[in-house]
């Protein structure tokens, strides 16, 4: 899937529903779906909900996870 298409789909989903699938959530966070899946397996990714075999991310959880990782600049300790 083209990343621009995934971002468009994520934006449409955000208007219609606050829940995104893994590919849409990854596009929203500007990362690959593969990385988001790896983060989920390791327990380092944003909160998600599992409905049967489907995984969904709420937009608010994606925003909160992203904001918590905001770089403050300066030296890394």
CORNOR-V388138 format. One line per field, one symbol per residue. phi: phi as a letter, one per 30 degrees, with the letter a starting at -180 (. if undefined). A space follows every 10 residues. Layout:
# CORNOR-V388138
phi=???
This chain:
# CORNOR-V388138
phi=.ddddddddd dddddcadcb dddddddddh bddddddddd ddiccddbbc cicccbcded ddddddddcd dciidcc
